[in-house]
Amino acid sequence: MTDLQFLAMVGLLVYFAVLLVIVTKEKKNDNVLDYFFAGRQLSFWQLSLTFIASWWGAGSAISTADLAYEDGLGAFWYYGVPVLLSAFLMILGAKAIRKVGFLTQGKMLEVRYSKATAKLLSIMILIFMTFSAASQMVGVGSFFGTYLGISYELAVLLGTGIVFIYSLFGGFRGVVLTDIIQFVLLLLSAIAVFVVAMLQAGSLEAIATRAAELGKPDYMSMTAGAAKYMTFVITFGCSWVIQANVWQRISATKSDKDARRMTVMSFFVYIPLYLIVVLTGMAGLTMFDTLPPGGIVPTLVMYYMPPALGALAFVGISAAIMSTMDSLINTGAMTLSIDLNDGEQSEEAKLHFSRWATALVTLVALIISLGIRSILTVTWIASDVITTGVFVPLVAGFIWRRGNAKGVMASMVLGLLYCFYNLLLFFGVNLPAFWEPQTTLQVVIGVALSTVAYVGVSLATEPEYAKADRFIALANNGMEEQEELEGCELSKE
């Protein structure tokens, strides 16, 4: 074991110990509202930092830098643009989501459409969260394995075990508080790696010169990546804007004003963070003839930074990955506990079930990560389910009163079948298809089919104006204000 690996392991153990102390010393969770929403007592800036940390994971820390090494500034379109697009749409919709008053997307869909549609939605969200958590486990396995010189399997178990323990006992409040620490470490580490990379590269001009020598004329162009990464912009953007763990944070705010402030703050922080990662990867073009086997970021940390600083960077990047993983696990457990756990139970029983749900989501995601060792593949599978099956009916429920439960069911079932068909194509099953797997055309066709099914079936069946008007009014006025308005109308009658 090298000095760097020894210091990194010590830093990881200290980091884990600090998280455990924070989680165990923090206020205990007395009920499900505490466990998944921290009793709606957290400030907007705390939730903003956990929002940022939840979307800054393995793809941000590792994959984007590697893509930037090959494609230059255009790689910003891979993660940066979808995140900014989603965050911007969240700014527009945050108040409506918070005003509705229902804590989960499943509960929202149950009130807007029907219980059956809510159950199907919850199953799809659970699939998305579990696969997304698995993608972060793949990231932690690759990073720990490269950095610490251990096997992929052991690395996955180590990183996942840390997240599981503090998530199990701390719940959402523990996730938020640890995410704040993780964000600080992440920021320090990202800046340190960026500075080292730029010092090695010399300047942006040196990077541009090297790119020209290698025949990369569009390397310094931000718009050059638009066409190549448009598939990810559409798929990731549509899936992330309705991502349940982000809506969970919006629902956890104290008020609709805090919900808007949280999303605005997050939007403007994302811009420099993603630019830093892209520029770090681009700097590697002047340093390496080919992409290093472990990736740009791990190689910079291991071979170009002093051991102490490298250990700090290791812990910071690990924090970035784990902060996303804990959020996804917690939201998956929330969906299983609140939306899919029927029956009357005491708060103690619900809380007990919530912890078992956390363990179950973690275990299934762990199995997936050990079987599919590609961040991009696992992330795509997760995003495709939500984009083609959920995006249209969930968003339209806030604005189109003619949409009904039958239309939503048709849209989600068709979207889910389409995703499964594409998954079979991806794994080599010989089936007819008029599109290439994992392309923009595939996404556009999926969303179009979902829209046609939702609109067509809704128009062909009886409207449900009473439920629609009630839900849309709640989104516009808020639950308390709407109840007052209805009370006034009844008194007039």
Order of alpha helices (4+ residues) and beta strands (2+ residues): alpha-alpha-alpha-alpha-alpha-alpha-alpha-alpha-alpha-alpha-alpha-alpha-alpha-alpha-alpha-alpha-alpha-alpha-alpha-alpha-alpha
